[in-house]
Amino acid sequence: SVTSSDADLGINTGKEAKAFLDAFAPGRKVKVATVAFKSQLPEQSDARVNGFLDQVTDQVEVVSQQDAWLAEKAIATVSDIITANPDIEVIFAANEGGTIGAAQAVKKAGMEGKIFVFGIDGTEQLANMLLDEDNVLQAVTAQQPFEVGRLAIDAANAILDGKPVEKNVVVPVLSLTRTNPDGIKTFLEQLKTLQ
């Protein structure tokens, strides 16, 4: 099998959040909510959420954990979280729809620069949100499906040639952060080549 690690996706976004919180809130805990897809795919969802929380455990207090993996549902869910927790400062979303909805809910609440979103998945929309001057979405961790496909084809060819192959290959994840706009632009250029 050739795949990405769900734990690595969460861990990597957690590392980016840790670096952000070291600068934003040194020495104090911030309130965080998670938006996931546990009712849909519990193991995958938990691996991402727990990977994230393991990296920031000393820096956050978890005040809400909800399921909302579609953008429309995430807007409503995160809006409710913000209403119930007006002093919340970080939202972590475990997939693309949750991340988009969380960022839109923060903007809808007029909390740009006060609530910061971290997420998972790499798409054109998320990359552009990272480049947006609204300062809401801070970082996402992307899978690399093109690399997964390339390595799977390489493995298939090796098997056909009678060569040994790794039984399980984990493709590294890719950080996309507001602090590295050049990396985001490179990612967007790579996406264009795949269309």
N, C-alpha and C positions, 0 to 999 in steps of 0.2 A: 504494500500500500504506500501511496505517496500522498501526504496530507500536511495540513498545518496543525499545530497543537493549540487547542482551545485555552489551555492553561497559559501557554506562552503569550497568546493574544491579551489575556487579562493582565498577566505579569508585566508585559511591556507597557501597556497603558498605565498601569499602576506606577511604574518607574517614572514615567513622564509626569504623572500627577504628583509624585513625591518631590521631584525636582521643582515643580511649580509651587507646591506648598512650602517647601524650604524657603523660598524667596517671598511668597505672598503672606504666609502666616507663621513665621519662625517662632517656635516655642509655645504655640497654642493649638488646640484642637479645633477643627472646623466641622460643621455638620454636613453630612453627605447623605444622599439618597441613591439607591441603585434601581435601575429599570432593566428588567431582564426578560427571559422567555422560558422560565422554569416549567410552566404548565405545558409548554410545547415540547421542549427537549431538555429535561432536567439535568442530565449529566453535562451536556455541552454548556448550558447556561451557568450551572454552578461552577464549572471549571473556570469560566471567564470571570465571573463575579468574585469568586474566592481568590483567583490569581491577582485581581486588582486590589482587593481589600488587604491581602497579605502584605502588599508593598507599602500601604499607607496606614496600617493599623494603629501606629502610635500617633498619627496626625489627625485622625478623624473620629467622629462619633456618628455611627449609622443611625439615622432617625426614621428612615423609611426604606422598605424593600418591596417593590411592586413589579408586576408583569405588564409589559406593554411593548410589543415588538413591532407593531405597525405604527408609522408616523402619526396617523390621525389619533389613534388611541393614546400614544405617548404624549401628545400635546395635552390632551385632557387629563391624563394621569399626573403628569409633571405639574400642570397648572394647579391641581388639587394638592399636590405635595408642597408646592410653594405657598399656597394659601394656609395650609396647616402648619408650616414651618417657615415663617417669614425671615428667620435668621439663617436659613440654609445657604451654603456657599458653593457646594460642589454637587453635581449630578454625574453619575457614571451610568452609561447605557451600554448594554452588552451586544448590541447589533446595530446595523445601519438604520432601520426604521426608528428604533428607540433613540438613537443619537440625533437624528434629524428632528424628531418630535420634541425631544428635550431642549434642543437649542431654540426651536421655534417657540416653545412655551416660555423660556426665559425672556426672549424678545417681546412676546405678547404681554408679559408681566412688567415690561420696562425695567428689567433687572440686569441689563448689559453692564459689565464691569463690576457686578456684585455677586452674580452666580455664574460659575464657570462649568462648562460641560467637557467631559472626557468620554471617548467612545471606542467602538470597535467597528471595523470594516473600512475599506478604502474604495471610494467611488468618486466620480467627477463632482457630484453635488457636495459631498463631505469635504473634498479638497478645496472647493471654492468657498465653503463656509469657513475653513481655516484661514483663507486669505482675506476674508471679509473684515473690514475695519471695526465691526461691532464688538470684537473681543469676547465672544461668547464661547465658541468651540475652541478648545486649547490644543487637543491632541487626539488622534485616533491611531489604532494599530491595524494595518491592513494585512490580509492574506496575500499571497502572490500566486494567483491561479495560473498565470502563464507559466511560471516556473514549475508548478505542480504538474501541469500538462507536459512540459518539456521533459522533466525527469521521468514521468511515467512512460513516455514514448521511448526515451533512452533505455529504460529498464526492459521494456517489451522487446526492443531490438537486441539488447544483450542476451535476453532469454532465447530468442530465436537463433542467435549465434552460438548458443551453448555456453555462454559466459555466466559466471556467478553474479548475483545481484543481492543487494541488501533487502531483507524481508520487509522492513518498515523504514521509510524515509520521512523525516519531518523537515519540511521546508521552513527556513527562517521567516519570521514575521518582519514587517516593515513599519517603522515609525514615521508618522506624518505629524509634524508639530508646527504650531503657529510661529515658534521661534526659529524655524528653518524654512522660510518661504521658498528658497531655491530648491530644496528637496521636494516640496509640494509641486512646484512648477515642472520639475523633472518627471514626477509621477504622472502629472496631467499629460505631458508630452508622450510618455509611454502608452497611456491609455489611448491616445489618438492613433497610434500605430496599430492598435489591435482592433480598430473599428472597420 
